[in-house]
């Protein structure tokens, strides 16, 4: 019944989704943390930039952003991000698009975590002579991260599923393979859909369970 699957590199396609998720998650966590710091910064220009960035890109459809990285950056401006061939270039452009989009949700999750840290702790740190960046990095962010493991897990799971949008610019991941398989093996539409759906369940369910357990272990007791 599933014999036709041996003709397609299903595992390889899902491995591409995993790579997209990992690279995009790392980039989004870094950029999202910077945006969160800017969002609570005492500098008005930094707060304005972060607020505008989040409002614009969080409310822009992800498909539009991914296509824009291909048509805008590559086709119009000739940006390849060091990609040596079409597949490598498309992969890197997709990662960039995911980072631009997902970092906004990381930022908002972290900002919520920052708001849970008692104001008195930041004031005490400033009274000891620590600057804003020191207070944020040493006192506030460590507690904020512990408070938002569960929300960040939801963002990671959403990112894993969102990687299928990379098919819009020809990245060889599971959604693009599914489209090709349906076109060739139209008689097995239900089985193909079942296999791809099961693959994403395997990727996301253990992640949610693991990070849910971690969230309970590291939660800050107030």
N, C-alpha and C positions, 0 to 999 in steps of 0.2 A: 504493500500500500504506500509506503514511503520510499520505495526504491528510486524514484526519480530524483529525490533529494541528493543522492550521491553525485549527480551531475553538476551540482552547484556548490559553491564554497560558502555555505551558510555560516560556519564557524568563523571563517575569515571576515565575513561581512559584520558579524557581531563584534569581532575583535576591533574592527574599525570604530564601531560605536563606543566600545570601552575606551579606546584611546582618545576619541573626541571628548568623552566625559572627563577623563582624568586630566588632560591638558587644560580643558576649559574650566574645570573646577579649581585647579591650582591658580590659573590666571584670574578667575573671578574672585577667589578668596583674597588674593593680594590686592587687586584693584578695588574690590568692594570695601576692604578694610581701609584703604586710603581715602575712599569717598566718604566713609563713615566718619573718619577723623576730620575731614574737611567740613562735613555736615554739622559737627558740634564745635568747630573751631571758633575762636573769638575774632577771627579775621573776616569781615563782611564779604570780601571778594571771594574767598574760598567757600564760604557758606552759599553764596549766590551761585557759584559755578556748580557745586555739588547738587544743589536743589534743582537747577535747570537741567543738568545732565540726567538726573534720575527721572524727572517729569517727562523729558523728551523720549528717552530710550526705553523706559519701562512701559510707556504707552504706545510704542511703535511695534507693530506686528513683527515677530521674530523672522518670518519668511522674508519680509521686506528688508530687514537688516542683512540677512544672509545673502540675498540676491544683490543687495547694494555693495557688499564687499567684493562680489565678483564683477558686476557691471561697472560700478563706480571706481573701485580701487584698481582692479586689474585691467578691464577693457578700456577704461577712459584714461586712467593715470599711469597704467603700466606697472603697478605695484605687484610683485610676485612673492614677497616675503621670503625670498631665497629659495623658492620651490624650483627644482630642477626639471620637473615634468608637470603635466596637467594634473595628475592625481595628487601629487605632493603639494602643488600650489593650491588646489581646491581645498585640500585638507586644512592647510594653514589658514587660508582665508575664512573657512568655516569656524575654526577655533577662535579667530579674532572676533567674528560676529557673535559667537556664543558668549565670549567674555564681555563684550560691550553690553549685551542684554542681561546676562545672568548676574553680573556684578551689581546691578541696581537692586536686585532682590536680596543679595548678600548684604549690601549696605543698609537697607531698611531693617533687616533682621538684626544686624549688629547695633543699629541705632536704638532699637527697642531694648536690646540687652544693656546698652549703656545707660538707658533711662532707669533700669532696675537697680543700678549701683547707687547706694545712698550718697547724697550730695556731700554729707559731712566727711566722707573719706577723701574726696577730691579736695575739699577745703583744707583738711588736715595736711594733705600732701603739699599743697601750695604754701601752707604755713611753714613747712619745713624747708622751703626754698626751691622746690621742684618746679620746673617750667611746664608749659602745657603739654608738650610732646612727652615729657617724662611721666607726668601724671596719667596721661592717656595710655602710654605703653606699659608702665609698671603697675599701676593701680587699677585703672578702669577696664582696659581691654581684656586682661586675663579673666576677670569676673564676668564680663559681658559675654565672652566666648562660652563660658561654662553655662550661662543662662540660655543660650540660643542654639545648643546642639540640635535639639529637636526641630526647630524651624529651618536650620541649615540643612538638616537631613531631608526635609521636604523639598528644599531648593535643589539639592543634589539629585533626588529622584526625578523631579521635573526636568532637570537638565538632561538626565539619561534618556528620557522619552523625547525630549526636544531635539536630540541629535539626529532624529529621522529627517528633520528639516534640511539637513545637509544634502539630501538627495536632490534638492532644487538646483544645486550648482554642480551636480554630477559626481559627488563623492560616493565611492563604492561602499556604502553601508547597508544595513539590513532593509531599510525601506526601498532603496533603489533596486536591490536584489529581488525583493518581493514583487515590485512592479514588473521586472523582467520575467520572473517566474510565472506570474499570472498571465502575462502576454503569451508566453510559449506553452504553458501547461494550464490552459484555461479550464480544463475539465477537473482540475484538482484545486479549484479556488478555495474551498473550505479548508482543506488540509494545509495549504500554503499559509493561509491566514492564521490557522491554529498554531503552526510551527513558529511563525514570527512572533505572535502574541505570547506564546509560552517562553520564547527566548527573552523577551523583555520582562516577563514575570521573574524569571531566574536572575536577571540582572538587578531588578529593583527591590524585590521582596526581602532577600537577605540583607541588603543595604539598610532598608528601613528598620528591620528587626535589630540589627547590630547597633546602629546609631541610636535607636530608641533605648536600648540597654545602656549604652554609654551615657546618654542624657540623664538617666536616673542615677548613675554612679557619680557623675561629676556635678550634679545640680547644686547650686549654692543654697544653703539653708538660711532663710531669712527669719 
